Amino acid sequence: MAMQVGPSDDDDAPMADINTTPLVDVMLVMLIIFLITVPVVIQTVPLELPKVSSMPTTTKPENVLIAVDNAGDIFWGVQRLDSKQELFDKAVTHLRNEIERQEAAGTPIELPEVHIRGDAGTEFSNVGGVIYTMQRAGFVKVGFISEPPAGFVSR
């Protein structure tokens, strides 16, 4: 900004410079107000959320792959099951056979895992019922197979 000290020829000419000092003052005051009020307005329960890392699964032949489609139908591999009772019976049989196979081989018993693939549109109660059924059958390790976000690169 230029300052003129003497008389000028253009006393009636409009001023071409904008004084931004009041604008900056108002913006700084608003920034301070927002910085103070936002933590007060947001009320959350203090939680320590888990750190998520995606690891590729190692598929063993004895692991069980279960799929739940959008309609709530349950599939053991690619075979459709009619009810959760049928799922329970098949799971118990599979687990017993696997334990007997490992005992016969003389290897330390390692229980197979259950990998559940649930359709994004299915109700949670369908997947929750499968989890409960598999835990009742004796499976301890239950995991979910998901699709990583686009552009995700595992480390």
CYANA upper distance limits for C-alpha pairs under 8 A (distance plus 0.5 A):
  1 MET  CA     17 ASP  CA      7.93
 20 THR  CA     24 VAL  CA      6.76
 21 THR  CA     25 ASP  CA      6.71
 22 PRO  CA     26 VAL  CA      6.68
 23 LEU  CA     27 MET  CA      6.72
 24 VAL  CA     28 LEU  CA      6.67
 25 ASP  CA     29 VAL  CA      6.78
 26 VAL  CA     30 MET  CA      6.72
 27 MET  CA     31 LEU  CA      6.61
 28 LEU  CA     32 ILE  CA      6.76
 29 VAL  CA     33 ILE  CA      6.74
 30 MET  CA     34 PHE  CA      6.69
 31 LEU  CA     35 LEU  CA      6.65
 32 ILE  CA     36 ILE  CA      6.75
 33 ILE  CA     37 THR  CA      6.59
 34 PHE  CA     38 VAL  CA      6.25
 35 LEU  CA     39 PRO  CA      7.97
 36 ILE  CA     40 VAL  CA      7.83
 37 THR  CA     41 VAL  CA      6.68
 38 VAL  CA     42 ILE  CA      6.71
 39 PRO  CA     43 GLN  CA      8.23
 54 SER  CA    154 SER  CA      7.15
 55 MET  CA    154 SER  CA      7.67
 59 THR  CA     63 ASN  CA      7.27
 62 GLU  CA     98 GLU  CA      7.73
 62 GLU  CA    112 PRO  CA      6.32
 62 GLU  CA    113 GLU  CA      8.37
 63 ASN  CA    112 PRO  CA      5.44
 63 ASN  CA    113 GLU  CA      5.46
 63 ASN  CA    114 VAL  CA      6.44
 63 ASN  CA    115 HIS  CA      7.86
 64 VAL  CA     76 TRP  CA      7.94
 64 VAL  CA     77 GLY  CA      7.95
 64 VAL  CA    112 PRO  CA      7.68
 64 VAL  CA    113 GLU  CA      6.76
 64 VAL  CA    114 VAL  CA      5.26
 64 VAL  CA    115 HIS  CA      6.58
 65 LEU  CA     76 TRP  CA      6.70
 65 LEU  CA     77 GLY  CA      5.85
 65 LEU  CA    114 VAL  CA      6.57
 65 LEU  CA    115 HIS  CA      5.41
 65 LEU  CA    116 ILE  CA      6.58
 65 LEU  CA    117 ARG  CA      8.14
 66 ILE  CA     74 ILE  CA      7.55
 66 ILE  CA     75 PHE  CA      6.05
 66 ILE  CA     76 TRP  CA      5.33
 66 ILE  CA     77 GLY  CA      6.32
 66 ILE  CA    114 VAL  CA      7.76
 66 ILE  CA    115 HIS  CA      6.65
 66 ILE  CA    116 ILE  CA      5.36
 66 ILE  CA    117 ARG  CA      6.72
 67 ALA  CA     74 ILE  CA      6.37
 67 ALA  CA     75 PHE  CA      5.54
 67 ALA  CA     76 TRP  CA      7.25
 67 ALA  CA     77 GLY  CA      7.68
 67 ALA  CA    116 ILE  CA      6.20
 67 ALA  CA    117 ARG  CA      5.14
 67 ALA  CA    118 GLY  CA      6.31
 67 ALA  CA    119 ASP  CA      8.38
 68 VAL  CA     72 GLY  CA      6.25
 68 VAL  CA     73 ASP  CA      6.13
 68 VAL  CA     74 ILE  CA      5.29
 68 VAL  CA     75 PHE  CA      6.90
 68 VAL  CA    116 ILE  CA      8.07
 68 VAL  CA    117 ARG  CA      6.80
 68 VAL  CA    118 GLY  CA      5.32
 68 VAL  CA    119 ASP  CA      6.68
 68 VAL  CA    122 THR  CA      8.07
 68 VAL  CA    126 ASN  CA      7.85
 68 VAL  CA    127 VAL  CA      7.24
 69 ASP  CA     73 ASP  CA      6.06
 69 ASP  CA     74 ILE  CA      7.39
 69 ASP  CA    118 GLY  CA      6.82
 69 ASP  CA    119 ASP  CA      5.63
 69 ASP  CA    122 THR  CA      6.99
 70 ASN  CA    119 ASP  CA      6.00
 70 ASN  CA    120 ALA  CA      7.89
 70 ASN  CA    121 GLY  CA      5.86
 70 ASN  CA    122 THR  CA      4.88
 70 ASN  CA    123 GLU  CA      8.27
 71 ALA  CA    122 THR  CA      7.08
 72 GLY  CA    122 THR  CA      6.83
 72 GLY  CA    123 GLU  CA      8.02
 72 GLY  CA    126 ASN  CA      6.21
 73 ASP  CA     80 ARG  CA      7.70
 73 ASP  CA     81 LEU  CA      7.90
 73 ASP  CA     82 ASP  CA      8.24
 74 ILE  CA     80 ARG  CA      6.45
 74 ILE  CA     81 LEU  CA      6.11
 74 ILE  CA     82 ASP  CA      7.99
 74 ILE  CA     83 SER  CA      8.21
 75 PHE  CA     79 GLN  CA      5.79
 75 PHE  CA     80 ARG  CA      4.82
 75 PHE  CA     81 LEU  CA      6.21
 76 TRP  CA     80 ARG  CA      6.89
 76 TRP  CA     81 LEU  CA      7.44
 76 TRP  CA     87 LEU  CA      8.36
 81 LEU  CA     86 GLU  CA      6.96
 81 LEU  CA     87 LEU  CA      7.09
 82 ASP  CA     86 GLU  CA      7.13
 83 SER  CA     87 LEU  CA      6.98
 84 LYS  CA     88 PHE  CA      6.57
 84 LYS  CA    129 GLY  CA      8.33
 84 LYS  CA    130 VAL  CA      7.73
 84 LYS  CA    133 THR  CA      7.44
 85 GLN  CA     89 ASP  CA      6.70
 86 GLU  CA     90 LYS  CA      6.61
 87 LEU  CA     91 ALA  CA      6.50
 87 LEU  CA    133 THR  CA      7.93
 87 LEU  CA    134 MET  CA      8.47
 88 PHE  CA     92 VAL  CA      6.68
 88 PHE  CA    133 THR  CA      6.41
 88 PHE  CA    134 MET  CA      7.17
 88 PHE  CA    136 ARG  CA      8.28
 88 PHE  CA    137 ALA  CA      6.45
 89 ASP  CA     93 THR  CA      6.73
 89 ASP  CA    137 ALA  CA      8.39
 90 LYS  CA     94 HIS  CA      6.57
 91 ALA  CA     95 LEU  CA      6.57
 91 ALA  CA    134 MET  CA      7.29
 91 ALA  CA    137 ALA  CA      6.56
 92 VAL  CA     96 ARG  CA      6.63
 92 VAL  CA    137 ALA  CA      5.75
 92 VAL  CA    138 GLY  CA      7.67
 93 THR  CA     97 ASN  CA      6.63
 94 HIS  CA     98 GLU  CA      6.64
 95 LEU  CA     99 ILE  CA      6.71
 95 LEU  CA    111 LEU  CA      8.12
 95 LEU  CA    112 PRO  CA      8.08
 95 LEU  CA    138 GLY  CA      8.00
 95 LEU  CA    139 PHE  CA      8.15
 96 ARG  CA    100 GLU  CA      6.63
 97 ASN  CA    101 ARG  CA      6.56
 98 GLU  CA    102 GLN  CA      6.74
 98 GLU  CA    111 LEU  CA      8.27
 98 GLU  CA    112 PRO  CA      8.33
 99 ILE  CA    103 GLU  CA      6.62
 99 ILE  CA    109 ILE  CA      7.03
 99 ILE  CA    110 GLU  CA      8.48
 99 ILE  CA    111 LEU  CA      7.85
100 GLU  CA    104 ALA  CA      6.58
101 ARG  CA    105 ALA  CA      6.74
102 GLN  CA    106 GLY  CA      6.69
102 GLN  CA    107 THR  CA      6.07
102 GLN  CA    108 PRO  CA      7.50
102 GLN  CA    109 ILE  CA      6.37
102 GLN  CA    110 GLU  CA      8.45
103 GLU  CA    107 THR  CA      6.86
103 GLU  CA    108 PRO  CA      8.00
103 GLU  CA    109 ILE  CA      7.40
111 LEU  CA    139 PHE  CA      7.67
111 LEU  CA    140 VAL  CA      8.06
112 PRO  CA    139 PHE  CA      7.79
112 PRO  CA    141 LYS  CA      7.94
113 GLU  CA    139 PHE  CA      7.43
113 GLU  CA    140 VAL  CA      7.79
113 GLU  CA    141 LYS  CA      5.47
113 GLU  CA    142 VAL  CA      6.47
113 GLU  CA    143 GLY  CA      7.98
114 VAL  CA    134 MET  CA      8.33
114 VAL  CA    139 PHE  CA      7.70
114 VAL  CA    141 LYS  CA      6.72
114 VAL  CA    142 VAL  CA      5.25
114 VAL  CA    143 GLY  CA      6.60
115 HIS  CA    142 VAL  CA      6.59
115 HIS  CA    143 GLY  CA      5.40
115 HIS  CA    144 PHE  CA      6.00
115 HIS  CA    145 ILE  CA      6.78
116 ILE  CA    142 VAL  CA      7.94
116 ILE  CA    143 GLY  CA      6.67
116 ILE  CA    144 PHE  CA      5.33
116 ILE  CA    145 ILE  CA      6.44
117 ARG  CA    144 PHE  CA      6.50
117 ARG  CA    145 ILE  CA      5.62
117 ARG  CA    146 SER  CA      7.39
118 GLY  CA    122 THR  CA      7.52
118 GLY  CA    127 VAL  CA      7.08
118 GLY  CA    144 PHE  CA      8.27
118 GLY  CA    145 ILE  CA      8.29
122 THR  CA    126 ASN  CA      7.48
122 THR  CA    127 VAL  CA      8.36
123 GLU  CA    127 VAL  CA      7.71
124 PHE  CA    128 GLY  CA      6.39
125 SER  CA    129 GLY  CA      6.37
126 ASN  CA    130 VAL  CA      7.06
127 VAL  CA    131 ILE  CA      6.82
128 GLY  CA    132 TYR  CA      6.69
129 GLY  CA    133 THR  CA      6.58
130 VAL  CA    134 MET  CA      6.64
131 ILE  CA    135 GLN  CA      6.69
131 ILE  CA    142 VAL  CA      7.76
132 TYR  CA    136 ARG  CA      6.59
133 THR  CA    137 ALA  CA      6.73
134 MET  CA    138 GLY  CA      7.08
134 MET  CA    139 PHE  CA      6.23
135 GLN  CA    139 PHE  CA      5.52
135 GLN  CA    140 VAL  CA      6.73
148 PRO  CA    152 PHE  CA      6.83
